[in-house]
Amino acid sequence: MVSTLADVAEAAGVHPGTASKALNPESRHLVAAETVKRVLEIATKMNYQPNSLARGLRTKRSYTVGFMVPDLINPLFPPIVRGVEAVLGPAGLSALIVNTDNDPKREMQLFDTLVNRRCDGFILATAFRNDPVVKEIVKRKIPAVLVNRLTETQLLPAVVGDEAIEVREAIDHLVKLGHRRIAHVAGPQNLSTGYIRLRAFKEVINAVGLAEADCPTVVSTGYNESAGMDAIAKLLARPGPRPTAILAANDQLAIGVIDGLKAAGLDCPRDISVIGFNDIPMMDRVHPTLTTFALPKHQMGVEAAEILRAWIEGDAAPEPKIVYLRCPLVIRESTGPAPTN
């Protein structure tokens, strides 16, 4: 049996208008806190579902947020989604999640679809460094927040990891272990995560006095294991001494690198140490367990959703500032002392 607003109001001993105000995040401040608590508890017990269509007709809002994700198969994104939903749900908002497959054309098509569904705002985990969707959002003055990626010109608020600092910490860790030949498997350069980490790698190598010739880079076409295997094959085919350590631009690339090392008869970390980024699930279960940076994925989703929620609910448009979240280096089995040969 479906519970109605009248059922909730009767069970709570209040007028239906009072129950309606208590259930609406935008008006519950008009109701006594004790009454709001009672109405919310009863509504939960009765599994009451508000009529969002009727509410949308009154307020000219859809109470939905478009959440654009580049790759739903990538384990990085589900914890971010959970963080977003943890904020949106209590605020009476629902996320419409779409997968763009990192395809700019598909991204624009899905954006148009969500706009036609009158989404109140957007969370974008899909931004390219030069992204037409972001420019269109700014042009239309739609509330939106970037998560995990940045654009070349900062037009919207964003929540990301502090990648330049993380690269420095990775190199410092490897240098302390005696490594002097450190390679970087970079991510795609049309994405900020790939571009910033590659730029930081080159800057840090110079800053710590390592020879550029001993610290080669390979730019991957994607953030996946097959791209990591391709990258390590290229690095091992280079003339001269092979690297003793590799910094990969994400965990999936790092796993591909380790698989490629095994295929070549090399051991990680005895022959070559490997570091990843993001600490996606199961990195403490693979062999060897992966040294990586623990991106606070759930917190990232929470922070982005909080910025968007406040904006949608009437706060002034925020400055397009970047919220940097610290990502601790989790040292596991895939890094060890540099080989002596």
Contacts in CASP RR format, 6 or more apart in sequence:
PFRMAT RR
TARGET T0000
AUTHOR 0000-0000-0000
METHOD contacts of the structure
MODEL  1
MVSTLADVAEAAGVHPGTASKALNPESRHLVAAETVKRVLEIATKMNYQP
NSLARGLRTKRSYTVGFMVPDLINPLFPPIVRGVEAVLGPAGLSALIVNT
DNDPKREMQLFDTLVNRRCDGFILATAFRNDPVVKEIVKRKIPAVLVNRL
TETQLLPAVVGDEAIEVREAIDHLVKLGHRRIAHVAGPQNLSTGYIRLRA
FKEVINAVGLAEADCPTVVSTGYNESAGMDAIAKLLARPGPRPTAILAAN
DQLAIGVIDGLKAAGLDCPRDISVIGFNDIPMMDRVHPTLTTFALPKHQM
GVEAAEILRAWIEGDAAPEPKIVYLRCPLVIRESTGPAPTN
2 49 0 8 1.000
3 43 0 8 1.000
3 46 0 8 1.000
3 47 0 8 1.000
3 48 0 8 1.000
3 49 0 8 1.000
4 48 0 8 1.000
5 16 0 8 1.000
5 19 0 8 1.000
5 20 0 8 1.000
5 23 0 8 1.000
5 48 0 8 1.000
5 50 0 8 1.000
6 16 0 8 1.000
7 46 0 8 1.000
7 48 0 8 1.000
8 19 0 8 1.000
8 23 0 8 1.000
8 39 0 8 1.000
8 42 0 8 1.000
8 43 0 8 1.000
8 46 0 8 1.000
8 48 0 8 1.000
9 15 0 8 1.000
9 16 0 8 1.000
9 17 0 8 1.000
9 18 0 8 1.000
9 19 0 8 1.000
9 39 0 8 1.000
11 42 0 8 1.000
11 46 0 8 1.000
12 19 0 8 1.000
12 35 0 8 1.000
12 38 0 8 1.000
12 39 0 8 1.000
12 42 0 8 1.000
14 22 0 8 1.000
14 35 0 8 1.000
14 39 0 8 1.000
18 31 0 8 1.000
18 35 0 8 1.000
18 39 0 8 1.000
19 39 0 8 1.000
19 43 0 8 1.000
20 27 0 8 1.000
21 27 0 8 1.000
21 28 0 8 1.000
21 30 0 8 1.000
21 31 0 8 1.000
22 28 0 8 1.000
22 31 0 8 1.000
22 35 0 8 1.000
22 36 0 8 1.000
22 39 0 8 1.000
22 40 0 8 1.000
23 39 0 8 1.000
23 40 0 8 1.000
23 43 0 8 1.000
23 48 0 8 1.000
23 50 0 8 1.000
24 55 0 8 1.000
25 90 0 8 1.000
25 91 0 8 1.000
25 92 0 8 1.000
25 313 0 8 1.000
26 59 0 8 1.000
26 313 0 8 1.000
28 36 0 8 1.000
31 39 0 8 1.000
42 48 0 8 1.000
50 92 0 8 1.000
52 62 0 8 1.000
52 63 0 8 1.000
52 94 0 8 1.000
55 61 0 8 1.000
55 63 0 8 1.000
56 62 0 8 1.000
56 63 0 8 1.000
61 118 0 8 1.000
61 120 0 8 1.000
62 117 0 8 1.000
62 118 0 8 1.000
62 119 0 8 1.000
62 120 0 8 1.000
63 92 0 8 1.000
63 93 0 8 1.000
63 94 0 8 1.000
63 120 0 8 1.000
64 93 0 8 1.000
64 94 0 8 1.000
64 95 0 8 1.000
64 96 0 8 1.000
64 117 0 8 1.000
64 118 0 8 1.000
64 119 0 8 1.000
64 120 0 8 1.000
65 84 0 8 1.000
65 88 0 8 1.000
65 93 0 8 1.000
65 94 0 8 1.000
65 95 0 8 1.000
65 96 0 8 1.000
65 119 0 8 1.000
65 120 0 8 1.000
65 121 0 8 1.000
65 122 0 8 1.000
65 123 0 8 1.000
65 305 0 8 1.000
65 308 0 8 1.000
65 312 0 8 1.000
66 95 0 8 1.000
66 96 0 8 1.000
66 97 0 8 1.000
66 98 0 8 1.000
66 114 0 8 1.000
66 119 0 8 1.000
66 121 0 8 1.000
66 122 0 8 1.000
66 123 0 8 1.000
67 81 0 8 1.000
67 84 0 8 1.000
67 95 0 8 1.000
67 96 0 8 1.000
67 97 0 8 1.000
67 98 0 8 1.000
67 122 0 8 1.000
67 123 0 8 1.000
67 125 0 8 1.000
68 98 0 8 1.000
68 100 0 8 1.000
68 107 0 8 1.000
68 110 0 8 1.000
68 111 0 8 1.000
68 114 0 8 1.000
68 122 0 8 1.000
68 123 0 8 1.000
68 124 0 8 1.000
68 125 0 8 1.000
68 126 0 8 1.000
68 133 0 8 1.000
69 77 0 8 1.000
69 81 0 8 1.000
69 97 0 8 1.000
69 98 0 8 1.000
69 99 0 8 1.000
69 100 0 8 1.000
69 125 0 8 1.000
69 126 0 8 1.000
70 77 0 8 1.000
70 99 0 8 1.000
70 100 0 8 1.000
70 101 0 8 1.000
70 102 0 8 1.000
70 125 0 8 1.000
70 126 0 8 1.000
71 77 0 8 1.000
71 99 0 8 1.000
71 101 0 8 1.000
71 102 0 8 1.000
71 223 0 8 1.000
72 78 0 8 1.000
72 97 0 8 1.000
72 99 0 8 1.000
74 223 0 8 1.000
74 252 0 8 1.000
74 280 0 8 1.000
75 280 0 8 1.000
75 281 0 8 1.000
75 282 0 8 1.000
76 148 0 8 1.000
76 250 0 8 1.000
76 278 0 8 1.000
76 280 0 8 1.000
76 295 0 8 1.000
76 297 0 8 1.000
77 125 0 8 1.000
79 297 0 8 1.000
79 298 0 8 1.000
80 125 0 8 1.000
80 147 0 8 1.000
80 148 0 8 1.000
80 297 0 8 1.000
80 298 0 8 1.000
80 300 0 8 1.000
80 301 0 8 1.000
80 304 0 8 1.000
81 95 0 8 1.000
81 97 0 8 1.000
81 301 0 8 1.000
82 298 0 8 1.000
82 301 0 8 1.000
83 298 0 8 1.000
83 299 0 8 1.000
83 300 0 8 1.000
83 301 0 8 1.000
83 302 0 8 1.000
83 305 0 8 1.000
84 95 0 8 1.000
84 123 0 8 1.000
84 301 0 8 1.000
84 302 0 8 1.000
84 304 0 8 1.000
84 305 0 8 1.000
85 95 0 8 1.000
85 305 0 8 1.000
86 298 0 8 1.000
86 302 0 8 1.000
86 305 0 8 1.000
87 301 0 8 1.000
87 302 0 8 1.000
87 305 0 8 1.000
87 306 0 8 1.000
87 309 0 8 1.000
88 94 0 8 1.000
88 95 0 8 1.000
88 305 0 8 1.000
88 309 0 8 1.000
91 309 0 8 1.000
91 313 0 8 1.000
93 120 0 8 1.000
93 309 0 8 1.000
93 312 0 8 1.000
95 123 0 8 1.000
96 114 0 8 1.000
96 117 0 8 1.000
96 119 0 8 1.000
98 110 0 8 1.000
98 113 0 8 1.000
98 114 0 8 1.000
100 106 0 8 1.000
100 107 0 8 1.000
100 110 0 8 1.000
100 126 0 8 1.000
102 126 0 8 1.000
102 222 0 8 1.000
104 128 0 8 1.000
104 131 0 8 1.000
104 132 0 8 1.000
107 126 0 8 1.000
107 131 0 8 1.000
107 133 0 8 1.000
108 132 0 8 1.000
108 133 0 8 1.000
108 136 0 8 1.000
111 122 0 8 1.000
111 133 0 8 1.000
111 136 0 8 1.000
111 137 0 8 1.000
114 122 0 8 1.000
115 140 0 8 1.000
115 142 0 8 1.000
120 143 0 8 1.000
120 312 0 8 1.000
121 142 0 8 1.000
121 143 0 8 1.000
121 144 0 8 1.000
121 308 0 8 1.000
121 312 0 8 1.000
122 137 0 8 1.000
122 142 0 8 1.000
122 143 0 8 1.000
122 144 0 8 1.000
122 145 0 8 1.000
122 308 0 8 1.000
123 144 0 8 1.000
123 145 0 8 1.000
123 147 0 8 1.000
123 301 0 8 1.000
123 304 0 8 1.000
123 305 0 8 1.000
123 308 0 8 1.000
124 133 0 8 1.000
124 134 0 8 1.000
124 137 0 8 1.000
124 144 0 8 1.000
124 145 0 8 1.000
124 146 0 8 1.000
124 147 0 8 1.000
124 149 0 8 1.000
124 156 0 8 1.000
125 146 0 8 1.000
125 147 0 8 1.000
125 148 0 8 1.000
125 149 0 8 1.000
126 133 0 8 1.000
126 149 0 8 1.000
127 133 0 8 1.000
127 134 0 8 1.000
127 146 0 8 1.000
127 149 0 8 1.000
127 150 0 8 1.000
127 151 0 8 1.000
127 192 0 8 1.000
128 149 0 8 1.000
128 151 0 8 1.000
128 190 0 8 1.000
128 191 0 8 1.000
129 150 0 8 1.000
129 151 0 8 1.000
129 152 0 8 1.000
129 190 0 8 1.000
129 191 0 8 1.000
129 192 0 8 1.000
129 195 0 8 1.000
130 151 0 8 1.000
130 152 0 8 1.000
130 190 0 8 1.000
131 151 0 8 1.000
134 144 0 8 1.000
134 146 0 8 1.000
134 151 0 8 1.000
134 155 0 8 1.000
134 156 0 8 1.000
135 155 0 8 1.000
137 144 0 8 1.000
137 156 0 8 1.000
138 155 0 8 1.000
138 156 0 8 1.000
141 317 0 8 1.000
143 308 0 8 1.000
143 311 0 8 1.000
143 312 0 8 1.000
143 317 0 8 1.000
144 156 0 8 1.000
144 308 0 8 1.000
145 156 0 8 1.000
145 157 0 8 1.000
145 158 0 8 1.000
145 159 0 8 1.000
145 304 0 8 1.000
145 305 0 8 1.000
145 307 0 8 1.000
145 308 0 8 1.000
145 311 0 8 1.000
146 156 0 8 1.000
146 157 0 8 1.000
146 158 0 8 1.000
146 159 0 8 1.000
146 160 0 8 1.000
146 304 0 8 1.000
147 158 0 8 1.000
147 159 0 8 1.000
147 160 0 8 1.000
147 300 0 8 1.000
147 301 0 8 1.000
147 304 0 8 1.000
148 159 0 8 1.000
148 160 0 8 1.000
148 161 0 8 1.000
148 193 0 8 1.000
148 295 0 8 1.000
148 300 0 8 1.000
149 158 0 8 1.000
149 160 0 8 1.000
149 191 0 8 1.000
149 192 0 8 1.000
149 193 0 8 1.000
150 158 0 8 1.000
150 160 0 8 1.000
150 192 0 8 1.000
150 196 0 8 1.000
150 322 0 8 1.000
151 192 0 8 1.000
154 320 0 8 1.000
154 321 0 8 1.000
154 322 0 8 1.000
155 320 0 8 1.000
156 320 0 8 1.000
157 307 0 8 1.000
157 318 0 8 1.000
157 319 0 8 1.000
157 320 0 8 1.000
157 321 0 8 1.000
157 322 0 8 1.000
157 323 0 8 1.000
158 320 0 8 1.000
158 321 0 8 1.000
158 322 0 8 1.000
158 323 0 8 1.000
159 300 0 8 1.000
159 301 0 8 1.000
159 303 0 8 1.000
159 304 0 8 1.000
159 307 0 8 1.000
159 322 0 8 1.000
159 323 0 8 1.000
159 325 0 8 1.000
160 192 0 8 1.000
160 300 0 8 1.000
160 322 0 8 1.000
160 323 0 8 1.000
160 324 0 8 1.000
160 325 0 8 1.000
161 295 0 8 1.000
161 300 0 8 1.000
161 324 0 8 1.000
161 325 0 8 1.000
161 326 0 8 1.000
161 327 0 8 1.000
162 324 0 8 1.000
162 325 0 8 1.000
162 326 0 8 1.000
162 327 0 8 1.000
163 193 0 8 1.000
163 196 0 8 1.000
163 197 0 8 1.000
163 200 0 8 1.000
163 277 0 8 1.000
164 196 0 8 1.000
164 199 0 8 1.000
164 200 0 8 1.000
164 203 0 8 1.000
165 326 0 8 1.000
166 197 0 8 1.000
166 277 0 8 1.000
166 293 0 8 1.000
166 327 0 8 1.000
166 329 0 8 1.000
167 197 0 8 1.000
167 200 0 8 1.000
167 201 0 8 1.000
167 204 0 8 1.000
167 247 0 8 1.000
168 200 0 8 1.000
168 204 0 8 1.000
169 293 0 8 1.000
169 329 0 8 1.000
170 247 0 8 1.000
170 275 0 8 1.000
170 276 0 8 1.000
170 293 0 8 1.000
170 329 0 8 1.000
171 182 0 8 1.000
171 201 0 8 1.000
171 204 0 8 1.000
171 205 0 8 1.000
171 208 0 8 1.000
171 247 0 8 1.000
172 208 0 8 1.000
173 275 0 8 1.000
173 291 0 8 1.000
173 329 0 8 1.000
173 331 0 8 1.000
173 335 0 8 1.000
174 182 0 8 1.000
174 245 0 8 1.000
174 247 0 8 1.000
174 273 0 8 1.000
174 275 0 8 1.000
174 335 0 8 1.000
175 182 0 8 1.000
175 208 0 8 1.000
175 210 0 8 1.000
177 245 0 8 1.000
177 273 0 8 1.000
177 335 0 8 1.000
177 336 0 8 1.000
177 337 0 8 1.000
177 338 0 8 1.000
178 337 0 8 1.000
178 338 0 8 1.000
179 244 0 8 1.000
179 245 0 8 1.000
179 273 0 8 1.000
179 338 0 8 1.000
180 210 0 8 1.000
180 211 0 8 1.000
180 214 0 8 1.000
180 244 0 8 1.000
180 338 0 8 1.000
181 214 0 8 1.000
181 215 0 8 1.000
181 241 0 8 1.000
181 242 0 8 1.000
181 243 0 8 1.000
181 244 0 8 1.000
181 245 0 8 1.000
182 205 0 8 1.000
182 210 0 8 1.000
182 214 0 8 1.000
182 215 0 8 1.000
182 243 0 8 1.000
182 244 0 8 1.000
182 245 0 8 1.000
182 246 0 8 1.000
182 247 0 8 1.000
183 215 0 8 1.000
183 216 0 8 1.000
183 217 0 8 1.000
183 218 0 8 1.000
183 235 0 8 1.000
183 243 0 8 1.000
183 245 0 8 1.000
183 246 0 8 1.000
183 247 0 8 1.000
184 197 0 8 1.000
184 198 0 8 1.000
184 201 0 8 1.000
184 215 0 8 1.000
184 216 0 8 1.000
184 217 0 8 1.000
184 218 0 8 1.000
184 246 0 8 1.000
184 247 0 8 1.000
184 248 0 8 1.000
184 249 0 8 1.000
185 217 0 8 1.000
185 218 0 8 1.000
185 220 0 8 1.000
185 228 0 8 1.000
185 231 0 8 1.000
185 232 0 8 1.000
185 235 0 8 1.000
185 246 0 8 1.000
185 247 0 8 1.000
185 248 0 8 1.000
185 249 0 8 1.000
185 253 0 8 1.000
185 254 0 8 1.000
185 257 0 8 1.000
186 194 0 8 1.000
186 197 0 8 1.000
186 198 0 8 1.000
186 201 0 8 1.000
186 217 0 8 1.000
186 218 0 8 1.000
186 219 0 8 1.000
186 220 0 8 1.000
186 249 0 8 1.000
187 193 0 8 1.000
187 194 0 8 1.000
187 197 0 8 1.000
187 198 0 8 1.000
187 219 0 8 1.000
187 220 0 8 1.000
187 222 0 8 1.000
187 223 0 8 1.000
187 249 0 8 1.000
187 250 0 8 1.000
187 253 0 8 1.000
188 194 0 8 1.000
188 219 0 8 1.000
188 220 0 8 1.000
188 221 0 8 1.000
188 222 0 8 1.000
188 223 0 8 1.000
189 195 0 8 1.000
189 198 0 8 1.000
189 219 0 8 1.000
193 223 0 8 1.000
193 249 0 8 1.000
193 250 0 8 1.000
193 277 0 8 1.000
194 249 0 8 1.000
197 249 0 8 1.000
197 277 0 8 1.000
198 217 0 8 1.000
198 219 0 8 1.000
198 249 0 8 1.000
201 215 0 8 1.000
201 217 0 8 1.000
201 247 0 8 1.000
202 212 0 8 1.000
202 217 0 8 1.000
205 212 0 8 1.000
205 215 0 8 1.000
206 212 0 8 1.000
214 241 0 8 1.000
214 243 0 8 1.000
215 243 0 8 1.000
216 235 0 8 1.000
216 238 0 8 1.000
216 243 0 8 1.000
218 231 0 8 1.000
218 234 0 8 1.000
218 235 0 8 1.000
220 227 0 8 1.000
220 228 0 8 1.000
220 230 0 8 1.000
220 231 0 8 1.000
220 249 0 8 1.000
220 253 0 8 1.000
221 227 0 8 1.000
222 253 0 8 1.000
223 249 0 8 1.000
223 250 0 8 1.000
223 252 0 8 1.000
223 253 0 8 1.000
224 252 0 8 1.000
224 253 0 8 1.000
225 252 0 8 1.000
225 253 0 8 1.000
225 255 0 8 1.000
225 256 0 8 1.000
225 259 0 8 1.000
226 256 0 8 1.000
227 253 0 8 1.000
227 256 0 8 1.000
228 248 0 8 1.000
228 252 0 8 1.000
228 253 0 8 1.000
228 254 0 8 1.000
228 255 0 8 1.000
228 256 0 8 1.000
228 257 0 8 1.000
228 260 0 8 1.000
229 256 0 8 1.000
229 257 0 8 1.000
229 259 0 8 1.000
229 260 0 8 1.000
229 263 0 8 1.000
231 248 0 8 1.000
231 253 0 8 1.000
231 257 0 8 1.000
232 246 0 8 1.000
232 256 0 8 1.000
232 257 0 8 1.000
232 260 0 8 1.000
232 261 0 8 1.000
232 264 0 8 1.000
233 260 0 8 1.000
233 264 0 8 1.000
235 242 0 8 1.000
235 243 0 8 1.000
235 246 0 8 1.000
236 242 0 8 1.000
236 264 0 8 1.000
236 266 0 8 1.000
242 272 0 8 1.000
243 272 0 8 1.000
244 271 0 8 1.000
244 272 0 8 1.000
244 273 0 8 1.000
244 338 0 8 1.000
244 339 0 8 1.000
245 272 0 8 1.000
245 273 0 8 1.000
245 274 0 8 1.000
245 275 0 8 1.000
245 335 0 8 1.000
245 338 0 8 1.000
246 254 0 8 1.000
246 257 0 8 1.000
246 272 0 8 1.000
246 273 0 8 1.000
246 274 0 8 1.000
246 275 0 8 1.000
247 275 0 8 1.000
247 276 0 8 1.000
248 254 0 8 1.000
248 257 0 8 1.000
248 274 0 8 1.000
248 275 0 8 1.000
248 276 0 8 1.000
248 277 0 8 1.000
249 276 0 8 1.000
249 277 0 8 1.000
250 276 0 8 1.000
250 277 0 8 1.000
250 278 0 8 1.000
251 276 0 8 1.000
251 277 0 8 1.000
251 278 0 8 1.000
251 279 0 8 1.000
251 280 0 8 1.000
251 283 0 8 1.000
251 290 0 8 1.000
251 292 0 8 1.000
252 280 0 8 1.000
253 276 0 8 1.000
254 274 0 8 1.000
254 275 0 8 1.000
254 276 0 8 1.000
254 277 0 8 1.000
254 290 0 8 1.000
254 292 0 8 1.000
254 334 0 8 1.000
255 286 0 8 1.000
255 290 0 8 1.000
257 274 0 8 1.000
258 268 0 8 1.000
258 274 0 8 1.000
258 286 0 8 1.000
258 288 0 8 1.000
258 290 0 8 1.000
258 334 0 8 1.000
261 267 0 8 1.000
261 268 0 8 1.000
261 271 0 8 1.000
261 272 0 8 1.000
261 274 0 8 1.000
262 268 0 8 1.000
266 272 0 8 1.000
268 274 0 8 1.000
268 288 0 8 1.000
268 334 0 8 1.000
269 288 0 8 1.000
269 333 0 8 1.000
269 334 0 8 1.000
269 335 0 8 1.000
269 336 0 8 1.000
270 339 0 8 1.000
271 339 0 8 1.000
273 291 0 8 1.000
273 334 0 8 1.000
273 335 0 8 1.000
273 336 0 8 1.000
273 338 0 8 1.000
274 290 0 8 1.000
274 291 0 8 1.000
274 334 0 8 1.000
274 335 0 8 1.000
275 290 0 8 1.000
275 291 0 8 1.000
275 292 0 8 1.000
275 329 0 8 1.000
275 334 0 8 1.000
275 335 0 8 1.000
276 290 0 8 1.000
276 291 0 8 1.000
276 292 0 8 1.000
276 293 0 8 1.000
277 292 0 8 1.000
277 293 0 8 1.000
277 295 0 8 1.000
277 327 0 8 1.000
278 292 0 8 1.000
278 293 0 8 1.000
278 294 0 8 1.000
278 295 0 8 1.000
278 297 0 8 1.000
279 290 0 8 1.000
279 292 0 8 1.000
279 293 0 8 1.000
279 294 0 8 1.000
279 295 0 8 1.000
279 330 0 8 1.000
283 289 0 8 1.000
283 290 0 8 1.000
283 292 0 8 1.000
283 332 0 8 1.000
284 290 0 8 1.000
284 332 0 8 1.000
287 333 0 8 1.000
288 332 0 8 1.000
288 333 0 8 1.000
288 334 0 8 1.000
289 332 0 8 1.000
289 333 0 8 1.000
289 334 0 8 1.000
290 332 0 8 1.000
290 333 0 8 1.000
290 334 0 8 1.000
291 329 0 8 1.000
291 330 0 8 1.000
291 331 0 8 1.000
291 332 0 8 1.000
291 333 0 8 1.000
291 334 0 8 1.000
291 335 0 8 1.000
292 329 0 8 1.000
292 330 0 8 1.000
292 332 0 8 1.000
293 327 0 8 1.000
293 328 0 8 1.000
293 329 0 8 1.000
293 330 0 8 1.000
294 327 0 8 1.000
294 328 0 8 1.000
294 329 0 8 1.000
294 330 0 8 1.000
295 325 0 8 1.000
295 327 0 8 1.000
296 325 0 8 1.000
296 326 0 8 1.000
296 327 0 8 1.000
299 325 0 8 1.000
300 325 0 8 1.000
303 323 0 8 1.000
303 325 0 8 1.000
307 318 0 8 1.000
307 323 0 8 1.000
310 318 0 8 1.000
311 317 0 8 1.000
311 318 0 8 1.000
END
